[in-house]
Each structure stands twice: as structure tokens, then as C-alpha cells.
């Protein structure tokens, strides 16, 4: 169909909205609440446009185009309404810009500057609202909320339904839903959908900055697989670009004594999990399916909603916990450093890792293995705050005692990546020394890749015929629960796309962007000389050291317990 926008003709497809057509053609229509992966609520009303023949202004995000439609995006009437709406939104949003991780990329501030608006024209009407904190992971600050309801949509899409809108009119407020016996699983998808940082991670960047100034401490950083293909977005780099070596440089400039790659820890997780899978297959009394446990939001979901499934979870610790264990034990021993002086800062795409790091089961010698957790967004904020030109940094390497992992580790941040990594090593372990013709040297398991909600495959593992499945987004888990017994091995990632779509990732995170990040991860894997975890000689050396000193329970494995909602 043909329509006009600002007196110019454009073609459009049936079902498209005015906003979609405008953006496809480079026409700017401002918006806050619109998110391509969420239901359209048309709450902020900043995207209003004038449509010829209609008395009222229309919200571009919710109005479908029609043949011959004529649209004005910046008429005097539109300007007046849009500007007033932005000013009213500022009355619903107490400005806490100095400490806000969106400070350098705030759409609300950008609109105020662009349209030369008076931010203090209306009094802050939510100044006495509460901040709801969920564990130490995420929070919703009622004083900053603009009532767009994106957080509710994101939570509902996850199948959790933990948030609700309470009250009416100017008294409406987003609160935890206490009526449906739900529990927050700390995935942070609400934070990744909030346009004004009312829903956000509980920041630890201040504590990290303070630690970096403490001369008595050795502050080290480690960053996760998914961070390297997403952080660059915050600095104008292409989606999915591997910027790991620039991250190394940036962290050293910020003052970290040592920089480590969590990919090394991912290889430890793979080794531990693959061993457990093979052991279960050889034990007639073993519980199946075995499920992954490296996603702490999935673990929280199991502990709150399905404690009967806890025996199914692998006891392998998650990658950043594993690498932190290697740092505070092996690295400290080799370098004759008192581990009490080491502060480990994990940089991850995830908000639930903050919750995980504080779990009492994951302490070593009475202290947490990971002392602070920063999201990708928090690291970007610190880099910008320190005026580091990230995009033009020279490349550098991580701490030489540990490497940047195998190709199997590189795909950990993608849905299906954990399972594929474990299967690569489990297959080799099961076939080791065997003359069985059923054994193979299979490397890739493409059936479990991609962004589909649930993926499944049949795998021949040294004569064991396995049925495996991958849950991509916790909202899909309940659908496969009745069929769970037909599987031998299940990967569950709470966030859509896996860690690359985590609640601490750059905004926006959409399916289009997830796909680019995913492609970046598999590109890293395919370019590696070592693509199986058990072939990472440095990791195997550490693994053997752990077993030699009988530290498996303290450094490799964990446990889980039922929790009340």
C-alpha cells in the first residue's frame, strides 16, 4: 500500500504500524514505551502523530497504516502534545541522573534537550513512592516509574507474573503481586525493558570503584562469554562484534590488577557437567533428565516453583563461580598471594548472577568467591564515566596463567551453547579408548542452536541414544514439563536467547539484536583451534590440581534447596 508521511510517499505492508514504517524509512518519531518484542500498550504517548481526517492525534506505535493515509509527524499540534507529554512524564520520574546507569544514553533526557523543555515545570508527584528490591539482584524504584508497564509485559512473557499495576489514575503504581503466590527469579527482563531505569539492576559500581582505590586489596576482573559480543554496542560498534581484547584494555585502564576471561571457567563447567552426564548414563539408578544449572534464574525458578526437580540439576557450578574459584585457589597459590586480599569482580550479562554470587553454598574458606557483580550496562557506564574511548582502544590479553577458553566456552552465552559444549566433551569421554563403531568425533550439534522457544534433538552418545532438549526462555518451560521424562538432558536458560539476551545487557535487546550477538559467538567458536573444553590444556591442568588436592566439593560442585515463595 502507499501512504504519505510528511507529504512524501512511502510503501508499506498490511499490518504495519505508522512507527514501523517511519523507522524503516529513517523518519524519527520519538517513543519511550515501545519495544518490538513486547505487547504494544501506547502508554507514554510521546509518539503521537496527526493523521488527516481524524480528529484526535494517534499513537504511532499502535496505529496500523491504511491505503492513502496521510501523516504528519511534527506539526504544531503534534509538537504541543508531545512536549506536554514529555514534561508530564518528568513529573512522574524523579531525576536521579548522577547515579543512573542510563545517564549517558537516557532517551528522556535526550528528548528534553532536543525539544528544549522545562523539566521542573510540574512538581515530582511520586517522590514518596517505595523502591522494591528483589534479593540483591533487581529493583523497581517507584519514584522513577512512568507507568509504561513494560516491566509487567516482560515478566508476564517470562510466565512469572510477579508484577502488577495497582490503583487507578494518578495513584496507580507497579508493585509485586502478592495475590498469585509468585516469586521473582531475578532474571532482570523487567530491567531490560524499562526505558527510564525505574526497573534496574541493583548497582555495585560504587563498591567496585571504592575497592579499586583500596591499596590493601588486589582487585581482579573477569568477564563472561556474552559480554564480549554486546558491550561494543554501547560505543557505536556493530552488533555481535567480539571486543574481548578491548575489554581487557579498558579494565586495566580502570585499575584492575589482573583481568581474567570467564570462558576459562566455562570450560571448567563443561568438564564437570560432561563428567556428571557420563556418570549418570552409566548408573542405572541415576535421575533423568539431567538439567543444566548454570543459569541462576532457572535455579531460582526450580527452587521456588518446582523443588521436586532439584535432583535433576547438575551439581556443576556456573562459569564465573568456577573461574573465581580458580583465581582464589590455584592462581593465589601459584603466585603466593593471600586469597583474603583478592577481590573478584564478575562482569556478566545477567542480574541474577548478583543473587548467585551471594549464595552461601558458593563460599570458599568462609568467604564469597565472587565479591561484586557488574552487569554489561554497569561496565559501560563506568567506562563512559571515566571518558575512556572504548571503540579506539588498543587490544590486549588477559592474565596469562589462564587462557580465554575453548570454542565450546565461547558459545556458552547462546541458547543451546551449554548443552552443545557438554555434549562435545561427553562424547569424547564416553568414547575414550573405545573401539565401538557407534562412537564418533562429532563436534557440532546445530539442532540445539537458534532462538526457537524449545529445541530438541536425538544424540547417539557412545551407544546411548539420548533425547535432549533446550528451553530458550523460562516462559517455555511449563509447556514441556509434562513431557520432561522423555528426555535425558535438558538445558534451561531463563532469558530469551540465553545469556546474550540477559537482563543486564545493553538496551534495546530485541530478537534481531539477539541473532547478531548469537552469530558473533558462533563465529568465535568456529575460529578457535581448540573447540572442546577437555582439550584446553591449561584448564585440565587446573582441573587435575583440584582433584589432586581433593577440592572438588569446594571448587567444582554445589547444591540446591527448596525455597518458599
PyMOL commands that set and color helices and strands:
alter all, ss='L'
color gray80, all
select helices_A, chain A and resi 18-24+76-91+97-99+103-105+107-114+150-157+169-171+205-212+225-229+231-235+244-254+262-281+296-305+307-312+319-334+339-341+352-357+360-362+376-385+390-392+407-410+417-431+446-448+474-481+484-486+498-501+511-526+533-535+537-548+552-555
alter helices_A, ss='H'
color red, helices_A
select strands_A, chain A and resi 2-5+8-11+48-51+58-59+70-72+131-134+138-141+163-166+173-176+199-201+218-223+258-261+290-291+342-348+363-364+367-368+372-375+454-461+464-472+489-493
alter strands_A, ss='S'
color yellow, strands_A
deselect
rebuild
show_as cartoon
